[in-house]
Amino acid sequence: MRYPATGRVSVAAKPGDYVYPNDVRMNAQNDLLYVKASGLAAGIWQETWLFEYDLRRQQLVARQEVVEGALPAECPEVISRQ
């Protein structure tokens, strides 16, 4: 995350090697950002992580490993036409 007012940069989710963010959602009412990351950890075993980032406090609130099928379907990809 980059905060233009202060120039501060903060990492919302750092899942690890070969595990990549693949879905991002925001709870605008509570200023929370949720990041789902999944992939082959160390190139060997499947992992899925869910990160909760507080936009007001500008810090990671929670990081939890989850079972892949336990989360809602990913949001469809949006392609910008410029």
Contacts in CASP RR format, 6 or more apart in sequence:
PFRMAT RR
TARGET T0000
AUTHOR 0000-0000-0000
METHOD contacts of the structure
MODEL  1
MRYPATGRVSVAAKPGDYVYPNDVRMNAQNDLLYVKASGLAAGIWQETWL
FEYDLRRQQLVARQEVVEGALPAECPEVISRQ
1 9 0 8 1.000
1 10 0 8 1.000
1 11 0 8 1.000
1 12 0 8 1.000
1 33 0 8 1.000
1 53 0 8 1.000
1 55 0 8 1.000
1 58 0 8 1.000
2 8 0 8 1.000
2 9 0 8 1.000
3 9 0 8 1.000
3 10 0 8 1.000
3 58 0 8 1.000
8 58 0 8 1.000
10 58 0 8 1.000
10 59 0 8 1.000
11 60 0 8 1.000
12 33 0 8 1.000
12 35 0 8 1.000
12 51 0 8 1.000
12 53 0 8 1.000
12 60 0 8 1.000
13 21 0 8 1.000
13 35 0 8 1.000
13 37 0 8 1.000
13 49 0 8 1.000
13 51 0 8 1.000
13 53 0 8 1.000
13 60 0 8 1.000
13 63 0 8 1.000
15 21 0 8 1.000
15 37 0 8 1.000
15 47 0 8 1.000
15 49 0 8 1.000
15 51 0 8 1.000
16 41 0 8 1.000
17 41 0 8 1.000
17 42 0 8 1.000
17 43 0 8 1.000
18 39 0 8 1.000
18 40 0 8 1.000
18 41 0 8 1.000
18 42 0 8 1.000
18 43 0 8 1.000
19 37 0 8 1.000
19 38 0 8 1.000
19 39 0 8 1.000
19 40 0 8 1.000
19 41 0 8 1.000
19 47 0 8 1.000
19 49 0 8 1.000
20 37 0 8 1.000
20 38 0 8 1.000
20 39 0 8 1.000
21 35 0 8 1.000
21 36 0 8 1.000
21 37 0 8 1.000
22 36 0 8 1.000
22 37 0 8 1.000
22 38 0 8 1.000
22 74 0 8 1.000
23 35 0 8 1.000
23 36 0 8 1.000
23 74 0 8 1.000
23 75 0 8 1.000
24 33 0 8 1.000
24 34 0 8 1.000
24 35 0 8 1.000
24 36 0 8 1.000
24 75 0 8 1.000
25 33 0 8 1.000
25 34 0 8 1.000
25 75 0 8 1.000
26 32 0 8 1.000
26 33 0 8 1.000
26 34 0 8 1.000
27 33 0 8 1.000
27 34 0 8 1.000
31 54 0 8 1.000
31 55 0 8 1.000
31 56 0 8 1.000
32 52 0 8 1.000
32 53 0 8 1.000
32 54 0 8 1.000
32 55 0 8 1.000
32 61 0 8 1.000
33 52 0 8 1.000
33 53 0 8 1.000
33 55 0 8 1.000
34 50 0 8 1.000
34 51 0 8 1.000
34 52 0 8 1.000
34 53 0 8 1.000
35 50 0 8 1.000
35 51 0 8 1.000
35 53 0 8 1.000
36 48 0 8 1.000
36 49 0 8 1.000
36 50 0 8 1.000
36 51 0 8 1.000
36 71 0 8 1.000
36 74 0 8 1.000
37 48 0 8 1.000
37 49 0 8 1.000
37 50 0 8 1.000
37 51 0 8 1.000
38 46 0 8 1.000
38 47 0 8 1.000
38 48 0 8 1.000
38 49 0 8 1.000
38 68 0 8 1.000
39 46 0 8 1.000
39 47 0 8 1.000
39 48 0 8 1.000
40 46 0 8 1.000
40 47 0 8 1.000
41 47 0 8 1.000
46 68 0 8 1.000
47 65 0 8 1.000
48 65 0 8 1.000
48 66 0 8 1.000
48 67 0 8 1.000
48 68 0 8 1.000
48 71 0 8 1.000
49 63 0 8 1.000
49 64 0 8 1.000
49 65 0 8 1.000
49 66 0 8 1.000
50 62 0 8 1.000
50 63 0 8 1.000
50 64 0 8 1.000
50 66 0 8 1.000
50 71 0 8 1.000
51 60 0 8 1.000
51 62 0 8 1.000
51 63 0 8 1.000
52 60 0 8 1.000
52 61 0 8 1.000
52 62 0 8 1.000
52 63 0 8 1.000
53 59 0 8 1.000
53 60 0 8 1.000
53 61 0 8 1.000
54 60 0 8 1.000
54 61 0 8 1.000
END
